[in-house]
Amino acid sequence: MELRINIPSFDGASHPFSKGKIPEIYTLEGLKKVSKSDTNRTDWFLKRLCTIWEIVDGPVPFYFRTNNGDLRSLDAGCVGYLVNSKPPRLTVKIGPNGFISSVEPTEAALTLSRPLMQRLRPEMEALRK
């Protein structure tokens, strides 16, 4: 699925929106790759994921193509941490094949992210066709 969005660059060692030719997919039970704490990377991921959710007006696919054709997937560690946090900040939707098909932010995530989402939206929509 193509999303008409731009994923900004990340100033860290590992981008939380993975890029590659073949995305890794997970079952809910398979989210063993869980961050151990709330980090700047997890926070960065959550705020941009919430902005994507707002732009596409619905669930964010676990993997997708961006406006420029890049194949991106959600980082399993970030997703696992946010799904298992108290209160949960993401909910997952499972596809018919048993794998995670998409995620949605919870109200707790949106409350944390809304102050920045308005500023991020123009940057993430910058490459719209």
N, C-alpha and C positions, 0 to 999 in steps of 0.2 A: 504494500500500500504506500502511495506517495502522500506525504504531508507537505503542505505548502508553508514550510518553515525553514528557518536558518538556525543551526545549532552553533552558538558562539564558541570560540576557543576557550580552553580551560588552562589556567596557569599552574597545573600540577603535573605529577608524574603520570597519572593514568586518567584519561578522560572518562567521566561517568556516563557518557553516551558512547558506547563502544562503536568502533568503525571497523569494518572488515568485509570480506566477500561472502562468508557464511556465518549467520548469526547463531549464537548459542541460544537454545530454548530450554525452558525449565518447567517442571511441575511445581506445584505449591510445596510439596514435600522436598523437592530438590533444591529449595532455596537455602542450602547449607552455608553458602558463601555470604555470611552476615557480618556487616561491620560491627565492631565491638563497642563503638561509641558514636555519638553524634559528632561529626567532624565538619570542617569547612567544606570538604568535598560533598558530603551528604547534603548539607544545607544548600550548596550551590545547585546540586542535582534537583532537590525538591522544588526550589523556587522556579527553576526553568521547566520542570515537568508540569507544575501547576499552570505556568504561562502557556505551554503547549496545549494543555487541557482546555484552557480558556479560548485559545485561537481556533482549535478544531471543534470546539463546542461539544466535547464528549470524551469517551475513553481514549487513552493514549496507547496505541499498539505497542507490544513488547519489542517488536522490530519493525522498521519502516524505512522508506527512502525519503531523503530530504528534497527540497526544491531543486538542488543542484545534482541530484542523482546518487548521492552517497548513501550506502546502506548503513544504518545505525541501529543499535539495540540498547535496551536499558541495562545498566549495570546490575547484576544479580545481587551483589553485596549491598548496594544502596537500597534496592527494592526490598530485599530480605530484612534489612534493619528497619525500614519505614513501615513495613507490614507488621513486624513484631514489636514495634515500639508501643509504649503505653502513654497515652492512647494511640491506637494505630493511626498512621498518617497516610497510608495507601490501602486501597482494597484492590483485589485482583479478580479478573474474570478468566475463567477456564474455558478453553475452546473444546470442541467435540473430540479432539484427539487427546485430551487430558493435559495439555500444556497451557501455560499462561498465555492468554491471547492479548490481554490489555490490562492497564491499571488506571485507577482513578484516585484523585486526592480525596481525603476525608475533609470534613469541615474543620478539624483541628489543623490539617495541613494548609488549607486555604486561609485560615486565620493567621497563621505564621507567615504566609507568602504574599498575601494581598498588598501589603505596603510596597513591595518591590515589583509586583507583576505589571503595574501600569508603566513603570520605567523600562522593563524588559521587553514588553510587547513590541514596540516599534523596532527594536534591534532584531528580534526574532522573526518579524514579518518583513524585514528589509529586502529580502530577495524574492518576494512573492512575484509570481508571473502575472 
